[in-house]
Amino acid sequence: SLMVDVTGQTRKERVILPSCLQGKKPNTIPNKKIEDPASGKVSTSSLATRQDLTKFHLIPPRVIFGVLKEGCTYATTVIMKNVGVNFSRFRVKQPPPYTGLRVMYTPGPVAAGLQAELEIEIFAMLIGGKDTGGLEEISHNIEIITETETLLLPVKANILC
């Protein structure tokens, strides 16, 4: 029960449910729905009541590179899995060059149940010329634009001078 805690005592404050249980996805911005006659829409009666037929999940939902050596290049892979019932397309808005980030992927449709790989590459460089005590934090949200929403992939790194 949500009224009592694990010890059986009544709760003093309200339980906050995670956004995934509330039906919202973290780090997303809904897009205006545009009817595309070329996209494969499913018109089965059992699915007619569902509004969102295309969904992507990011695995992992955020990228933390940790402490990086200045002047070196590092890379990691993020998987975009299509958990909807239609094939769907996406595109990545490349981060500005001053961040040192670059996203490499193969464009094209992703079928339902399949996935696409995004390779996130960072060239560790200092942005500001001021002395920060040997460590500078880089933080940027990579925008992934899908047919129904814009996903934000947070990327963080600390660069060692």
DSSP file (Angstrom, degrees, kcal/mol; ACC not computed):
  #  RESIDUE AA STRUCTURE BP1 BP2  ACC     N-H-->O    O-->H-N    N-H-->O    O-->H-N    TCO  KAPPA ALPHA  PHI   PSI    X-CA   Y-CA   Z-CA
    1    1 A S              0   0    0      0, 0.0     3,-0.4     0, 0.0     0, 0.0   0.000 360.0 360.0 360.0 149.7    0.0    0.0    0.0
    2    2 A L        +     0   0    0      1,-0.2    13,-0.2    13,-0.0     9,-0.1   0.560 360.0  70.3 -82.8  -8.2    1.1    3.5   -0.6
    3    3 A M  S    S+     0   0    0      7,-0.1     8,-2.6    11,-0.1     2,-0.3   0.768 101.6  41.5 -80.4 -26.2   -0.3    4.6    2.8
    4    4 A V  B    S-A   10   0A   0     -3,-0.4     6,-0.2     6,-0.3     2,-0.1  -0.867  76.2-132.5-122.2 155.9    2.4    2.8    4.9
    5    5 A D    >   -     0   0    0      4,-2.6     3,-1.4    -2,-0.3    -1,-0.1  -0.174  46.4 -78.9 -91.3-169.1    6.1    2.3    4.5
    6    6 A V  T 3  S+     0   0    0      1,-0.3    -1,-0.0     2,-0.1    -2,-0.0   0.797 129.3  54.1 -65.1 -29.6    8.1   -0.9    4.7
    7    7 A T  T 3  S-     0   0    0      2,-0.1    -1,-0.3     1,-0.0     3,-0.1   0.541 118.5-108.4 -83.1  -5.2    8.0   -0.9    8.5
    8    8 A G  S <  S+     0   0    0     -3,-1.4     2,-0.2     1,-0.3    -2,-0.1   0.421  76.3 133.0  93.7  -0.4    4.2   -0.7    8.6
    9    9 A Q        -     0   0    0      1,-0.1    -4,-2.6    -5,-0.0    -1,-0.3  -0.542  65.8-100.4 -81.6 149.1    4.2    2.9    9.8
   10   10 A T  B     -A    4   0A   0     -6,-0.2    -6,-0.3    -2,-0.2     2,-0.1  -0.458  43.2-109.0 -69.6 141.7    2.0    5.5    8.1
   11   11 A R        -     0   0    0     -8,-2.6    -1,-0.1    -2,-0.1     3,-0.1  -0.432  18.3-157.6 -73.9 143.3    3.8    7.7    5.6
   12   12 A K  S    S+     0   0    0     -2,-0.1     2,-0.3     1,-0.1    -1,-0.1   0.790  78.2  34.7 -88.5 -32.6    4.4   11.3    6.5
   13   13 A E  S    S-     0   0    0      1,-0.0     2,-0.1     0, 0.0    -1,-0.1  -0.832  93.8 -92.9-122.0 163.7    4.8   12.5    2.9
   14   14 A R        -     0   0    0     -2,-0.3     2,-0.4     1,-0.1   -11,-0.1  -0.399  39.6-112.4 -74.1 145.5    3.3   11.5   -0.4
   15   15 A V        -     0   0    0    -13,-0.2     2,-0.7    -2,-0.1    -1,-0.1  -0.654  25.2-144.7 -79.5 129.6    5.0    8.8   -2.6
   16   16 A I        -     0   0    0     -2,-0.4    -1,-0.0     0, 0.0     0, 0.0  -0.861  14.2-143.1 -97.7 117.7    6.3   10.3   -5.8
   17   17 A L        -     0   0    0     -2,-0.7     5,-0.1     1,-0.1     0, 0.0  -0.525  24.3-103.3 -78.3 145.1    5.9    7.8   -8.7
   18   18 A P    >>  -     0   0    0      0, 0.0     4,-1.2     0, 0.0     3,-1.1  -0.286  31.1-112.9 -62.7 154.7    8.7    7.6  -11.3
   19   19 A S  T 34>S+     0   0    0      1,-0.3     5,-2.1     2,-0.2     4,-0.5   0.802 115.1  62.0 -62.6 -29.4    7.9    9.3  -14.6
   20   20 A C  T 345S+     0   0    0      1,-0.2     3,-0.3     2,-0.2    -1,-0.3   0.821 106.4  45.6 -67.3 -28.7    7.9    5.9  -16.4
   21   21 A L  T <45S+     0   0    0     -3,-1.1    -1,-0.2     1,-0.2    -2,-0.2   0.703 107.1  58.6 -83.7 -20.7    4.9    4.8  -14.2
   22   22 A Q  T  <5S-     0   0    0     -4,-1.2    -1,-0.2     2,-0.2    -2,-0.2   0.513 119.7-107.7 -84.0  -4.3    3.1    8.1  -14.7
   23   23 A G  T   5S+     0   0    0     -4,-0.5     2,-0.3     1,-0.4    -3,-0.2   0.493  84.8 113.5  92.3   3.8    3.1    7.5  -18.5
   24   24 A K      < -     0   0    0     -5,-2.1    -1,-0.4    -6,-0.2    -2,-0.2  -0.831  58.8-139.1-108.2 148.3    5.7   10.2  -19.2
   25   25 A K    >   -     0   0    0     -2,-0.3     3,-0.6    -3,-0.1     2,-0.1  -0.885  25.4-118.5-102.4 136.0    9.1    9.6  -20.6
   26   26 A P  T 3  S+     0   0    0      0, 0.0   126,-0.2     0, 0.0    -1,-0.0  -0.384  91.1  17.9 -70.5 152.1   12.0   11.7  -19.1
   27   27 A N  T 3  S+     0   0    0      1,-0.2   125,-2.9   124,-0.1     2,-0.3   0.869  95.1 125.6  58.3  44.1   13.9   14.0  -21.4
   28   28 A T  E <   -B  151   0B   0     -3,-0.6   123,-0.2   123,-0.2    -1,-0.2  -0.974  43.9-161.3-131.6 149.7   11.4   14.2  -24.2
   29   29 A I  E     -B  150   0B   0    121,-2.1   121,-3.2    -2,-0.3     2,-0.1  -0.992  27.5-125.6-125.3 120.1    9.6   17.0  -26.0
   30   30 A P  E     -B  149   0B   0      0, 0.0   119,-0.3     0, 0.0     2,-0.2  -0.419  22.4-142.2 -69.0 140.5    6.4   16.1  -27.9
   31   31 A N        -     0   0    0    117,-2.7     2,-0.3    -2,-0.1   116,-0.0  -0.600  27.4 -95.3 -93.4 159.2    6.3   17.1  -31.6
   32   32 A K        -     0   0    0     -2,-0.2     2,-0.4     1,-0.1    -1,-0.1  -0.573  48.3-108.2 -70.1 137.9    3.2   18.3  -33.4
   33   33 A K        -     0   0    0     -2,-0.3     2,-0.5    -3,-0.0   115,-0.1  -0.564  37.9-171.7 -74.0 121.9    1.6   15.4  -35.2
   34   34 A I        -     0   0    0     -2,-0.4     2,-0.5   113,-0.4    -3,-0.0  -0.971  22.4-128.9-115.7 123.8    2.1   15.7  -39.0
   35   35 A E        -     0   0    0     -2,-0.5     3,-0.1     2,-0.0    -2,-0.0  -0.601  24.2-169.9 -73.2 121.3    0.2   13.2  -41.2
   36   36 A D    >   -     0   0    0     -2,-0.5     3,-1.1     1,-0.1    -2,-0.0  -0.953  12.9-160.4-113.9 112.2    2.7   11.6  -43.5
   37   37 A P  T 3  S+     0   0    0      0, 0.0     4,-0.2     0, 0.0    -1,-0.1   0.723  90.8  55.9 -66.4 -18.5    0.9    9.5  -46.3
   38   38 A A  T 3  S+     0   0    0      2,-0.1     2,-0.2    -3,-0.1    -3,-0.0   0.665  85.2  95.9 -88.0 -15.2    4.1    7.6  -46.9
   39   39 A S  S <  S-     0   0    0     -3,-1.1     2,-1.3     1,-0.1    49,-0.1  -0.503  86.8-109.3 -78.0 146.3    4.6    6.3  -43.4
   40   40 A G        -     0   0    0     -2,-0.2     2,-0.3    47,-0.2    47,-0.3  -0.593  40.5-172.1 -79.2  96.5    3.3    2.9  -42.6
   41   41 A K        -     0   0    0     -2,-1.3     2,-0.5    -4,-0.2    45,-0.0  -0.688  18.3-135.6 -89.4 140.0    0.2    3.4  -40.4
   42   42 A V        -     0   0    0     -2,-0.3    44,-0.0     1,-0.1    43,-0.0  -0.840  19.4-177.3 -94.7 127.0   -1.5    0.5  -38.8
   43   43 A S        +     0   0    0     -2,-0.5     2,-0.2     3,-0.0    -1,-0.1  -0.108  28.9 141.3-117.3  35.8   -5.2    0.6  -39.1
   44   44 A T    >>  -     0   0    0      1,-0.1     3,-1.3     3,-0.0     4,-0.6  -0.570  57.0-128.0 -75.1 140.5   -6.1   -2.5  -37.2
   45   45 A S  G >4 S+     0   0    0      1,-0.3     3,-0.7    -2,-0.2     4,-0.4   0.827 107.5  58.5 -62.5 -32.1   -9.2   -2.0  -35.0
   46   46 A S  G 34 S+     0   0    0      1,-0.2    -1,-0.3     2,-0.1     3,-0.2   0.749 113.7  39.1 -69.6 -20.6   -7.5   -3.3  -31.9
   47   47 A L  G X4 S+     0   0    0     -3,-1.3     3,-0.9     1,-0.1    -1,-0.2   0.390  88.2  96.3-105.5   1.8   -4.8   -0.6  -32.3
   48   48 A A  T << S+     0   0    0     -3,-0.7    -1,-0.1    -4,-0.6    -2,-0.1   0.753  82.1  52.9 -66.5 -24.2   -7.2    2.2  -33.4
   49   49 A T  T 3  S+     0   0    0     -4,-0.4     2,-0.3    -3,-0.2    -1,-0.2   0.677  87.3  95.3 -85.9 -16.9   -7.5    3.6  -29.8
   50   50 A R    <   -     0   0    0     -3,-0.9     3,-0.1     1,-0.2    -3,-0.0  -0.587  52.7-170.2 -77.6 132.5   -3.7    3.9  -29.3
   51   51 A Q  S    S+     0   0    0     -2,-0.3     2,-1.0     1,-0.2    -1,-0.2   0.892  73.2  54.8 -86.7 -45.1   -2.4    7.4  -30.1
   52   52 A D        +     0   0    0      1,-0.2    -1,-0.2    32,-0.0     3,-0.0  -0.770  53.8 157.9-100.1  98.1    1.3    6.8  -29.9
   53   53 A L        +     0   0    0     -2,-1.0    32,-2.2    -3,-0.1    33,-1.2   0.550  62.9  61.2 -95.9  -8.9    2.3    3.9  -32.2
   54   54 A T        +     0   0    0     30,-0.2     2,-0.3    31,-0.2    -1,-0.1  -0.977  62.4 160.3-122.7 123.4    5.9    4.9  -32.6
   55   55 A K        -     0   0    0     -2,-0.5    28,-1.6    31,-0.2    29,-0.9  -0.996  19.8-160.4-140.9 143.4    8.2    5.0  -29.6
   56   56 A F  E     -F   82   0C   0     -2,-0.3     2,-0.4    26,-0.2    26,-0.2  -0.971   4.1-159.8-121.6 141.8   12.0    4.9  -29.2
   57   57 A H  E     -F   81   0C   0     24,-2.4    24,-2.7    -2,-0.4     2,-0.5  -0.969  13.9-139.3-116.4 137.7   13.9    4.0  -26.0
   58   58 A L  E     -F   80   0C   0     -2,-0.4    22,-0.2    22,-0.2     4,-0.0  -0.838  16.0-136.0 -97.0 130.6   17.5    5.0  -25.5
   59   59 A I  E    S+F   79   0C   0     20,-2.6    20,-2.8    -2,-0.5    -2,-0.0  -0.952  97.7  20.8-126.7 109.7   19.8    2.4  -23.9
   60   60 A P  S    S-     0   0    0      0, 0.0    -1,-0.3     0, 0.0    19,-0.0   0.636  86.4-148.1 -77.0 160.0   21.5    3.8  -21.8
   61   61 A P  S    S+     0   0    0      0, 0.0     2,-0.3     0, 0.0    -2,-0.1   0.608  80.7  22.4 -74.6 -10.3   19.3    6.9  -21.2
   62   62 A R  S    S-     0   0    0     91,-0.2     2,-0.5     2,-0.0    93,-0.2  -0.985  71.4-135.7-150.6 155.6   22.3    9.1  -20.5
   63   63 A V  E     -c  155   0B   0     91,-2.9    93,-2.4    -2,-0.3     2,-0.5  -0.964  17.5-180.0-118.7 123.1   26.0    9.1  -21.3
   64   64 A I  E     -c  156   0B   0     -2,-0.5    93,-0.2    91,-0.2    91,-0.1  -0.956   4.9-176.2-122.0 110.5   28.6    9.9  -18.6
   65   65 A F  E     -     0   0B   0     91,-2.9     2,-0.3    -2,-0.5    92,-0.2   0.766  26.2-152.8 -77.6 -25.7   32.2    9.7  -19.9
   66   66 A G  E     -     0   0B   0     90,-0.4    92,-3.2     2,-0.1     2,-0.5  -0.649  54.3  -6.6  88.1-147.4   33.8   10.4  -16.5
   67   67 A V  E    S-c  158   0B   0     -2,-0.3     2,-0.3    90,-0.2    92,-0.2  -0.767  72.0-170.5 -91.6 126.3   37.3   12.0  -16.3
   68   68 A L  E     -c  159   0B   0     90,-3.4    92,-3.4    -2,-0.5     2,-0.4  -0.862  23.8-117.5-118.5 149.1   38.9   12.4  -19.8
   69   69 A K  E >   -c  160   0B   0     -2,-0.3     3,-1.6    90,-0.2    55,-0.3  -0.709  39.6-107.5 -85.0 132.5   42.4   13.4  -20.7
   70   70 A E  T 3  S+     0   0    0     90,-1.5    55,-0.2    -2,-0.4     3,-0.1  -0.332 101.9  24.4 -61.7 136.0   42.6   16.6  -22.7
   71   71 A G  T 3  S+     0   0    0     53,-3.6     2,-0.3     1,-0.3    -1,-0.2   0.386  98.5 109.5  92.2  -2.4   43.5   16.1  -26.4
   72   72 A C    <   -     0   0    0     -3,-1.6    52,-2.8    52,-0.2     2,-0.4  -0.706  62.0-130.8-105.8 158.3   42.2   12.5  -26.6
   73   73 A T  E     - G   0 123C   0     -2,-0.3     2,-0.3    50,-0.2    50,-0.2  -0.912  23.8-176.1-110.1 134.6   39.1   11.2  -28.4
   74   74 A Y  E     - G   0 122C   0     48,-2.8    48,-3.1    -2,-0.4     2,-0.3  -0.921   1.3-170.7-127.8 152.6   36.7    8.8  -26.7
   75   75 A A  E     + G   0 121C   0     -2,-0.3     2,-0.3    46,-0.2    46,-0.2  -0.987   8.4 176.4-144.5 152.4   33.6    7.0  -28.0
   76   76 A T  E     - G   0 120C   0     44,-2.2    44,-2.7    -2,-0.3     2,-0.4  -0.959  26.3-119.6-147.8 163.6   30.7    5.0  -26.7
   77   77 A T  E     - G   0 119C   0     -2,-0.3     2,-0.4    42,-0.2    42,-0.2  -0.902  18.0-168.1-113.0 135.3   27.6    3.4  -28.3
   78   78 A V  E     - G   0 118C   0     40,-3.1    40,-3.3    -2,-0.4     2,-0.5  -0.969  16.1-140.9-117.6 136.6   24.0    4.2  -27.5
   79   79 A I  E     -FG  59 117C   0    -20,-2.8   -20,-2.6    -2,-0.4     2,-0.7  -0.846   5.8-158.6-101.5 130.6   21.2    1.9  -28.8
   80   80 A M  E     -FG  58 116C   0     36,-3.3    36,-2.5    -2,-0.5     2,-0.5  -0.926  16.4-165.7-105.8 107.8   17.9    3.4  -30.0
   81   81 A K  E     -FG  57 115C   0    -24,-2.7   -24,-2.4    -2,-0.7     2,-0.9  -0.822  17.0-137.8-100.9 130.9   15.3    0.6  -29.8
   82   82 A N  E     +F   56   0C   0     32,-2.8    31,-2.5    -2,-0.5   -26,-0.2  -0.767  27.9 170.3 -85.7 106.4   12.0    1.0  -31.6
   83   83 A V        +     0   0    0    -28,-1.6   -27,-0.2    -2,-0.9    -1,-0.1   0.260  47.8  95.6-101.4  10.5    9.4   -0.3  -29.1
   84   84 A G  S    S-     0   0    0    -29,-0.9   -30,-0.2     2,-0.2    29,-0.2  -0.102  83.8-113.6 -85.2-170.0    6.4    0.8  -31.1
   85   85 A V  S    S+     0   0    0    -32,-2.2     2,-0.3    27,-0.1    27,-0.2   0.445  92.4  60.5-107.2  -3.6    4.3   -1.1  -33.6
   86   86 A N  S    S-     0   0    0    -33,-1.2    -2,-0.2    25,-0.1   -31,-0.2  -0.800  90.2-101.9-116.1 160.4    5.3    0.8  -36.7
   87   87 A F        -     0   0    0     -2,-0.3     2,-0.3   -47,-0.3    24,-0.2  -0.566  47.5-168.2 -74.0 152.2    8.5    1.4  -38.5
   88   88 A S  B     -I  110   0D   0     22,-2.2    22,-2.9    -2,-0.2     2,-0.3  -0.979  16.0-139.6-145.8 153.6    9.8    4.9  -37.6
   89   89 A R        +     0   0    0     -2,-0.3    58,-0.7    20,-0.2     2,-0.3  -0.761  19.3 178.4-110.9 158.6   12.5    7.4  -38.8
   90   90 A F  E     -D  146   0B   0     18,-0.4    18,-0.4    -2,-0.3     2,-0.3  -0.971  11.3-159.7-150.2 162.6   14.7    9.6  -36.7
   91   91 A R  E     -D  145   0B   0     54,-2.1    54,-2.7    -2,-0.3     2,-0.5  -0.982  16.8-131.0-143.2 155.2   17.4   12.2  -37.2
   92   92 A V  E     -D  144   0B   0     -2,-0.3     2,-0.8    52,-0.2    52,-0.2  -0.912  11.4-138.7-111.4 128.6   20.1   13.5  -34.9
   93   93 A K  E     -D  143   0B   0     50,-2.7    50,-0.6    -2,-0.5    -2,-0.0  -0.772  32.9-125.6 -83.2 113.2   20.7   17.2  -34.6
   94   94 A Q        -     0   0    0     -2,-0.8     8,-0.1    48,-0.1    -1,-0.0  -0.325  23.1-114.6 -63.9 137.5   24.5   17.4  -34.4
   95   95 A P        -     0   0    0      0, 0.0     8,-0.1     0, 0.0    -1,-0.1  -0.287  42.2 -86.2 -66.3 157.6   25.9   19.2  -31.4
   96   96 A P    > > -     0   0    0      0, 0.0     3,-1.6     0, 0.0     5,-0.5  -0.308  37.8-115.8 -63.7 150.6   27.9   22.4  -31.9
   97   97 A P  G > 5S+     0   0    0      0, 0.0     3,-1.3     0, 0.0    -3,-0.0   0.789 108.7  68.6 -60.3 -29.8   31.6   22.0  -32.7
   98   98 A Y  G 3 5S+     0   0    0      1,-0.3    27,-0.1     2,-0.1     0, 0.0   0.704  92.3  61.1 -66.9 -16.8   32.8   23.8  -29.5
   99   99 A T  G < 5S-     0   0    0     -3,-1.6    -1,-0.3     2,-0.2    26,-0.2   0.739 101.3-132.8 -78.3 -22.0   31.4   20.9  -27.4
  100  100 A G  T < 5 +     0   0    0     -3,-1.3    23,-2.4    -4,-0.4     2,-0.3   0.507  62.7 131.6  81.7   3.7   33.8   18.4  -29.1
  101  101 A L  E   < +H  122   0C   0     -5,-0.5     2,-0.3    21,-0.2    -1,-0.3  -0.643  30.5 175.4 -93.4 147.6   30.8   16.0  -29.5
  102  102 A R  E     -H  121   0C   0     19,-2.1    19,-2.9    -2,-0.3     2,-0.5  -0.979  16.5-150.9-148.1 139.6   29.9   14.2  -32.7
  103  103 A V  E     -H  120   0C   0     -2,-0.3     2,-0.5    17,-0.2    17,-0.2  -0.956  10.2-167.7-115.8 124.8   27.1   11.6  -33.3
  104  104 A M  E     +H  119   0C   0     15,-2.5    15,-3.0    -2,-0.5     2,-0.3  -0.946  22.8 143.2-114.0 130.1   27.6    9.0  -36.1
  105  105 A Y        -     0   0    0     -2,-0.5    13,-0.1    13,-0.2   -13,-0.0  -0.966  50.4-106.5-155.7 165.6   24.7    6.8  -37.2
  106  106 A T        -     0   0    0     11,-0.5    11,-0.1    -2,-0.3    -2,-0.0  -0.901  38.4-138.3-100.4 115.7   23.1    5.2  -40.2
  107  107 A P        +     0   0    0      0, 0.0   -16,-0.1     0, 0.0   -18,-0.0  -0.315  52.7  87.5 -71.9 158.1   20.0    7.1  -41.3
  108  108 A G  S    S-     0   0    0    -18,-0.4   -18,-0.4     2,-0.0     2,-0.1  -0.718  78.3 -46.4 139.0 172.0   16.9    5.2  -42.5
  109  109 A P        -     0   0    0      0, 0.0     2,-0.5     0, 0.0   -20,-0.2  -0.389  43.2-145.7 -73.2 150.2   13.7    3.6  -41.1
  110  110 A V  B     -I   88   0D   0    -22,-2.9   -22,-2.2    -2,-0.1     3,-0.1  -0.975  19.0-133.6-116.0 120.1   13.9    1.4  -38.0
  111  111 A A    >   -     0   0    0     -2,-0.5     3,-2.0   -24,-0.2   -29,-0.3  -0.268  37.6 -80.1 -70.4 158.1   11.4   -1.4  -38.0
  112  112 A A  T 3  S+     0   0    0      1,-0.3   -29,-0.2   -27,-0.2    -1,-0.1  -0.362 118.5  14.9 -59.3 131.1    9.3   -2.3  -35.0
  113  113 A G  T 3  S+     0   0    0    -31,-2.5    -1,-0.3     1,-0.3     2,-0.1   0.264 108.3 101.3  87.5 -11.9   11.2   -4.3  -32.5
  114  114 A L    <   -     0   0    0     -3,-2.0   -32,-2.8   -32,-0.1    -1,-0.3  -0.403  58.2-141.0 -98.9 179.6   14.6   -3.5  -34.1
  115  115 A Q  E     -G   81   0C   0    -34,-0.2     2,-0.3    -2,-0.1   -34,-0.2  -0.934   5.8-145.6-141.2 160.2   17.3   -1.0  -33.1
  116  116 A A  E     -G   80   0C   0    -36,-2.5   -36,-3.3    -2,-0.3     2,-0.4  -0.937  21.5-129.8-123.7 149.8   19.7    1.5  -34.5
  117  117 A E  E     -G   79   0C   0     -2,-0.3     2,-0.5   -38,-0.2   -11,-0.5  -0.853  13.8-163.9-104.8 135.2   23.2    2.3  -33.0
  118  118 A L  E     -G   78   0C   0    -40,-3.3   -40,-3.1    -2,-0.4     2,-0.7  -0.974   9.8-151.5-112.6 124.2   24.4    5.8  -32.3
  119  119 A E  E     -GH  77 104C   0    -15,-3.0   -15,-2.5    -2,-0.5     2,-0.6  -0.875   9.2-158.1 -98.3 116.5   28.1    6.2  -31.8
  120  120 A I  E     -GH  76 103C   0    -44,-2.7   -44,-2.2    -2,-0.7     2,-0.4  -0.840  12.9-174.4 -96.1 119.7   28.8    9.2  -29.5
  121  121 A E  E     -GH  75 102C   0    -19,-2.9   -19,-2.1    -2,-0.6     2,-0.4  -0.937   5.1-169.8-118.7 136.9   32.3   10.5  -29.9
  122  122 A I  E     -GH  74 101C   0    -48,-3.1   -48,-2.8    -2,-0.4     2,-0.7  -0.992  15.1-154.5-129.5 132.1   33.9   13.3  -27.9
  123  123 A F  E     -G   73   0C   0    -23,-2.4     2,-0.7    -2,-0.4   -50,-0.2  -0.928  30.2-129.8-100.0 113.4   37.2   15.0  -28.5
  124  124 A A        +     0   0    0    -52,-2.8   -53,-3.6    -2,-0.7     2,-0.3  -0.507  48.2 146.2 -72.8 108.3   38.3   16.2  -25.0
  125  125 A M        -     0   0    0     -2,-0.7     2,-0.4   -26,-0.2    34,-0.1  -0.983  49.7-109.6-140.6 152.7   39.1   19.9  -25.2
  126  126 A L        -     0   0    0     -2,-0.3    12,-0.0     1,-0.2    34,-0.0  -0.657  21.7-166.7 -83.4 134.8   38.8   22.8  -22.9
  127  127 A I  S    S+     0   0    0     -2,-0.4     2,-0.2   -28,-0.1    -1,-0.2   0.929  70.6  51.3 -85.2 -52.5   36.1   25.4  -23.9
  128  128 A G  S    S-     0   0    0      1,-0.1     4,-0.1     2,-0.1    -2,-0.0  -0.554  70.1-143.1 -88.6 151.9   37.1   28.3  -21.6
  129  129 A G        +     0   0    0     -2,-0.2     2,-0.1     2,-0.1    -1,-0.1   0.458  69.1 103.8 -90.1  -0.6   40.6   29.7  -21.3
  130  130 A K  S    S-     0   0    0      1,-0.1     2,-0.5     2,-0.0    -2,-0.1  -0.426  83.0-100.1 -84.5 158.2   40.3   30.4  -17.6
  131  131 A D        +     0   0    0      1,-0.1    -1,-0.1    -2,-0.1    -2,-0.1  -0.649  37.7 177.8 -77.5 120.4   41.9   28.2  -14.9
  132  132 A T    >   -     0   0    0     -2,-0.5     3,-0.5    -4,-0.1    -1,-0.1   0.171  58.8 -92.0-110.1  16.0   39.3   25.9  -13.4
  133  133 A G  T 3  S-     0   0    0      1,-0.2    -2,-0.1    28,-0.0     3,-0.1   0.744  79.3 -57.7  82.6  22.4   41.5   24.0  -11.0
  134  134 A G  T 3  S+     0   0    0      1,-0.1    27,-2.2    27,-0.1     2,-0.4   0.321 121.3  78.1  94.1  -8.5   42.5   21.2  -13.4
  135  135 A L  E <   - E   0 160B   0     -3,-0.5     2,-0.4    25,-0.2    25,-0.2  -0.987  50.8-175.9-140.4 127.3   39.0   19.9  -14.1
  136  136 A E  E     - E   0 159B   0     23,-2.1    23,-3.4    -2,-0.4     2,-0.4  -0.984  19.6-138.4-123.3 132.9   36.3   21.3  -16.5
  137  137 A E  E     - E   0 158B   0     -2,-0.4     2,-0.5    21,-0.2    21,-0.2  -0.759  12.2-163.0 -94.0 131.6   32.8   19.8  -16.8
  138  138 A I  E     + E   0 157B   0     19,-3.5    19,-2.2    -2,-0.4     2,-0.4  -0.946  13.9 172.8-109.7 131.1   31.2   19.5  -20.2
  139  139 A S  E     + E   0 156B   0     -2,-0.5     2,-0.3    17,-0.2    17,-0.2  -0.987   5.1 156.3-142.1 129.2   27.5   18.9  -20.3
  140  140 A H  E     - E   0 155B   0     15,-2.3    15,-2.9    -2,-0.4     2,-0.6  -0.993  34.4-134.3-152.5 145.5   25.2   18.9  -23.4
  141  141 A N  E     - E   0 154B   0     -2,-0.3     2,-0.4    13,-0.2    -2,-0.0  -0.917  21.5-146.4-102.0 117.5   21.9   17.4  -24.5
  142  142 A I  E     - E   0 153B   0     11,-2.6    11,-2.7    -2,-0.6     2,-0.5  -0.714  15.9-136.5 -82.4 128.6   21.9   15.7  -27.9
  143  143 A E  E     -DE  93 152B   0    -50,-0.6   -50,-2.7    -2,-0.4     2,-0.6  -0.772  19.0-172.7 -92.8 124.7   18.6   16.2  -29.7
  144  144 A I  E     -DE  92 151B   0      7,-2.8     7,-3.0    -2,-0.5     2,-0.6  -0.965  12.6-154.4-116.3 112.8   17.2   13.1  -31.5
  145  145 A I  E     +DE  91 150B   0    -54,-2.7   -54,-2.1    -2,-0.6     5,-0.2  -0.790  18.1 174.4 -96.5 117.8   14.1   14.1  -33.5
  146  146 A T  E     -D   90   0B   0      3,-2.8   -56,-0.2    -2,-0.6   -58,-0.0  -0.461  48.0 -92.6-107.3-175.7   11.6   11.3  -34.1
  147  147 A E  S    S+     0   0    0    -58,-0.7  -113,-0.4    -2,-0.2     3,-0.1   0.801 121.9  24.2 -70.3 -28.7    8.2   11.4  -35.8
  148  148 A T  S    S+     0   0    0      1,-0.2  -117,-2.7  -115,-0.1     2,-0.3   0.677 127.7   5.6-111.3 -21.7    6.3   11.9  -32.6
  149  149 A E  E     -B   30   0B   0   -119,-0.3    -3,-2.8    -5,-0.0     2,-0.6  -0.962  62.5-113.1-155.8 167.7    8.8   13.5  -30.1
  150  150 A T  E     -BE  29 145B   0   -121,-3.2  -121,-2.1    -2,-0.3     2,-0.3  -0.959  31.6-151.8-110.3 117.6   12.3   14.9  -29.6
  151  151 A L  E     -BE  28 144B   0     -7,-3.0    -7,-2.8    -2,-0.6     2,-0.5  -0.688   3.0-148.3 -88.7 140.7   14.4   12.8  -27.3
  152  152 A L  E     - E   0 143B   0   -125,-2.9    -9,-0.2    -2,-0.3   -11,-0.0  -0.950   7.1-164.5-111.3 121.6   17.2   14.5  -25.3
  153  153 A L  E     - E   0 142B   0    -11,-2.7   -11,-2.6    -2,-0.5     2,-0.2  -0.887  15.4-144.6-105.8 103.9   20.3   12.4  -24.6
  154  154 A P  E     - E   0 141B   0      0, 0.0   -91,-2.9     0, 0.0     2,-0.4  -0.497  16.4-170.0 -70.9 132.8   22.3   14.0  -21.8
  155  155 A V  E     +cE  63 140B   0    -15,-2.9   -15,-2.3    -2,-0.2     2,-0.3  -0.991   6.4 178.7-124.4 128.8   26.1   13.7  -22.2
  156  156 A K  E     +cE  64 139B   0    -93,-2.4   -91,-2.9    -2,-0.4   -90,-0.4  -0.967   5.6 162.5-131.3 147.2   28.5   14.7  -19.4
  157  157 A A  E     - E   0 138B   0    -19,-2.2   -19,-3.5    -2,-0.3     2,-0.5  -0.979  28.0-139.7-156.7 152.3   32.3   14.5  -19.1
  158  158 A N  E     -cE  67 137B   0    -92,-3.2   -90,-3.4    -2,-0.3     2,-0.5  -0.981  20.5-150.2-114.7 126.5   35.0   16.0  -17.0
  159  159 A I  E     -cE  68 136B   0    -23,-3.4   -23,-2.1    -2,-0.5     2,-0.6  -0.859   6.6-143.2-104.2 126.8   38.2   17.1  -18.8
  160  160 A L  E      cE  69 135B   0    -92,-3.4   -90,-1.5    -2,-0.5   -25,-0.2  -0.762 360.0 360.0 -89.8 121.3   41.4   16.9  -17.0
  161  161 A C              0   0    0    -27,-2.2    -1,-0.1    -2,-0.6   -26,-0.1   0.476 360.0 360.0 -79.8 360.0   43.8   19.8  -17.8
